Amino acid sequence: MERARPASAAGGSDALIATLANAVQALGRGFDVTSDARLLYCKGAPGSRLLLLDDTRTRSLAISDDGSGGSGQIVLPDVPFDVKICRERDRREPSHVCNFQQMAEHFNKKSGLSGTVPLGSFNSMFSFTGSWKVDAAATKALAMDGFYFPLYKAKLTSDDLLLRDDVKRAVPRSWDPPLLASFIENFGTHIITSVTIGGKDEVYIKQHHSSQLSESEIEKYVKDIGDQRFLNTEHQMFTSPLNYKEKDVTVIFRRRGGDDLVQNHAEWVHTISLAPDVINMTFLPIVSLLNGLPGIQNLSRAVDLYLEYKPPIEELQYFLEFQVQRVWAPAPVNIPGHQRKEPVCPSLQFSLMGPKLYISSEQISVGRKPVTGLRLSLEGSKQNRLAIHLQHLATLPKIFLPHWDSHVAIGPPKWQGPEEQDCRWFEPIKWKNFAHVSTAPIESTETNIGDLSGVYIVTGAQLGVWDFGAKSVLHLKLLFSKVPGCTIRRSVWDHNPCLTFAQKLDDTSSSTSGDNSKLAKIVDMTEMLKGPQDVPGHWLVTGAKLGVEKGKIVVRVKYSLLNY
């Protein structure tokens, strides 16, 4: 599709020169690739590059005033010798029908990067949330079609790129979350190596799992929509996202550059040189220029975690603080030949002739380690003893040290549980005349949101049984420890268990035969936890409760974010 020379050449020349000059100034600057590909997200002031470029050696370049190579010439001043200005051809860019990871990789390649971790431009174009596991799980297939009208591409030509010394000095030498977060906030994750300006008009298709369209049908569907938008000049175009409910796909129209008030595609093309915009950027990871520098592994890990989970930049320090090993307590005993003596435990009966479920009343305490999850487990040689496990951080994050280091006085931890006589919370597991569960929520009565005296968080748990004969009641007690000088920012009750691969194996192995199988059907052993995938990634446990759901004993958890 040919681009005609616009009528208002003077206004177009000014816009073209300004946009291209901004593109040249952006080269070598830092950029956070979790953001959309727009110049306003560049790090630092205009011209504040992370690279050493010789800005004293510049030249003026004469270029076509509409990017078409026509007779009109304009001059772009002060172009460094390390920068090349070139043209690319107009083209239509349809994609294959892809899964989520394949399309993310396609976008990454367009940006000069490898891997399948989604970038900000990918999330922006497809209107994704940024939580890639959630987005991928909700997506059956993706496709796109569009016309790409590049006017000019400004790119760095040097193969020997060097970082400024002050950037190198800012790299933390150890795992220091505040400094690592500050580096990423100030300098970004990557360096801009090229900027293409012009216009693009694209259609993005998201197929939902409920859609029955085959891959070939989706491919044809995308082509039909694209042809209608780009080739039928008389058709009225839509510019807002449309949900094609009858096909269970979402269709999104996107434009960059040109006058977006001009709906007709062919007429819009003629306005691109009057209002060009950035239509593509390529990047180089900052860490690729830090070879041999102490601390590069820490920065590389911090950047990888940030790109994968995308916490808000203002939460990055706290997110990184929590990226330490997580372990379960009690630790499993894996000593060859060791046979742990079966303890004497109270039990629950679910029916007259059914198996008994024994309850471990062992107190599990993790000390001054933040708890991040809970789970129920069947233990013992017969897998008939119910126990509770706690997931906690293996080491104390540095941000806790002023509040919770071993020398800080926090007072004795406190056990808290439900009232034995409060039958309002008793729920039968199967039959009213047999075992019940106390479903009362267990929370610290001394912690309130915004309380400046400190907060109480969970550091231990214990199961118990109140013996009322056949109607014995299972209950939960929690151990709370004070964290002085912190306040609760936000709390949520989570009712969605996290089924891990390991847990699936546990469920399978504990459901082998007879009574074991019956007990496994009564206990929900999926894990309740929040990790880096749960934005902003630094939740900890401040409460819990037992429950009965669909005939199963479950544990549900209250999580909180703290102000430190």
Buried (B, 14 or more C-beta within 10 A) or exposed (E): EEBEBBEEBEEBBBBBBEBBBBBBBBBBBBBBBBBBBBBEBBBEEEBEBBBBBEEEEBEEBEBBBBBBEEEBEBEBEEBBBBBBBEBBEBEEEBBBBBBBBBBBBBBBEBBBBEBBBBBBBBBBBBEBEBBBEEBBEEBBBBBBBBBBBBBBBBBBEBEEBEBBEEBBEBBBEEBBBBBBBBBBBEBBBBBBBBBBBBBBBBBBBBBBEEBEBEBEBBBEBBBEBBEEBBEEEEBEBEEEEEEBEEBBBBBBBBBBBBBBEBBBBBEBBBBBBBBBBBBBBBBBBBBEBBEEBEBBEBBBBBBBBBBBBBBEBEBBBBBBBBBBEBBBBBEEEEEEEEEEEEEEBBBBBBBEEBBBBBBBBBEBBBEBBBBBBBBBBBBBEBBBBBBBBBBBBEEBBBBBEEBBEEEBEBEEBBBBBBEEEEEEBBBBBBBEEBBBBBBBBBBBEBBEEEEEEBBBBBBBBBBBBBEEEEBBBBBBBBBBBBBBBBBBEEBBEBEEBBEEEEBEEBBEEBBEEEBBEBBBEBBBBBBBBBBBBBBBBBBBBBBBBBBBEEEBBBBBBBBBBBBB
